[in-house]
Amino acid sequence: MRSNNQTSGGIMVAVVGSMTAAQRAQRALLSAAIRADIVKSDSESGRGCGYGVAFPASQQGNVRAILSASHVNVRRYSQDAWSLL
């Protein structure tokens, strides 16, 4: 697995806890002209579904900064988007 600084292609997912948080994340990224799609993921707690926002891996640094500035609580970043579906 490559380190986060070397990720340049593919899709990543910022996993958040709720649909509302995913929508906030998506709006923040779209306002910065970064494509973002809401995806469903398995909940880490085992209590239902979680959600995430899929984005181009080449934008990871920008996405982290934007979501932090937008006060979106990201549980984890995943390079393997298909394992979340």
C-alpha positions in Angstrom: 0.0 0.0 0.0 1.3 3.4 -0.9 1.6 6.2 1.6 -1.0 9.0 1.4 1.5 11.4 0.0 2.1 9.2 -3.0 -1.5 8.5 -3.9 -2.1 10.0 -7.3 -4.7 8.0 -9.1 -8.0 6.2 -8.4 -10.7 6.9 -6.0 -10.6 7.5 -2.2 -13.4 7.7 0.3 -13.7 9.9 3.3 -15.9 7.9 5.7 -18.2 9.9 7.9 -20.9 8.9 10.3 -24.2 10.0 8.8 -26.0 11.0 5.6 -26.1 14.6 6.9 -22.3 14.7 7.4 -21.8 13.1 3.9 -24.0 15.8 2.4 -22.1 18.5 4.2 -18.8 17.1 2.9 -20.1 16.8 -0.6 -21.3 20.4 -0.6 -18.0 21.6 0.7 -16.0 19.7 -1.9 -18.3 20.6 -4.8 -18.0 24.3 -3.8 -14.2 23.8 -4.3 -14.8 22.2 -7.7 -13.9 18.7 -6.5 -16.1 15.9 -7.7 -17.7 14.1 -4.7 -20.2 11.2 -4.7 -21.9 10.0 -1.6 -21.4 6.2 -1.0 -22.8 3.8 1.6 -20.4 1.9 3.8 -20.5 -0.7 6.5 -20.7 0.9 10.0 -17.7 0.2 12.1 -19.9 -0.1 15.2 -22.1 -2.8 13.5 -25.2 -0.7 14.1 -26.5 -0.1 10.6 -25.0 1.8 7.7 -22.4 4.5 7.5 -21.7 6.9 4.7 -18.8 8.3 2.9 -17.8 10.7 0.1 -15.8 9.3 -2.8 -13.4 11.7 -4.5 -10.4 11.6 -6.8 -7.3 10.3 -4.9 -5.2 13.0 -6.6 -7.2 15.6 -4.5 -6.6 13.9 -1.2 -4.6 16.8 0.3 -7.1 19.4 -0.8 -10.0 17.2 0.4 -8.4 16.8 3.9 -7.9 20.6 4.2 -11.4 21.5 2.9 -13.2 19.0 5.2 -11.2 20.1 8.2 -12.0 23.7 7.5 -15.6 22.8 7.1 -15.7 21.0 10.4 -16.6 17.7 8.9 -15.6 14.8 11.2 -14.0 12.2 9.0 -13.7 8.7 10.7 -11.1 7.4 8.2 -9.9 7.8 4.7 -9.9 4.6 2.5 -8.1 4.0 -0.8 -10.2 0.8 -1.4 -13.6 2.3 -2.1 -15.1 -1.0 -3.2 -14.5 -2.6 0.2 -16.9 0.0 1.6 -19.9 -0.9 -0.7 
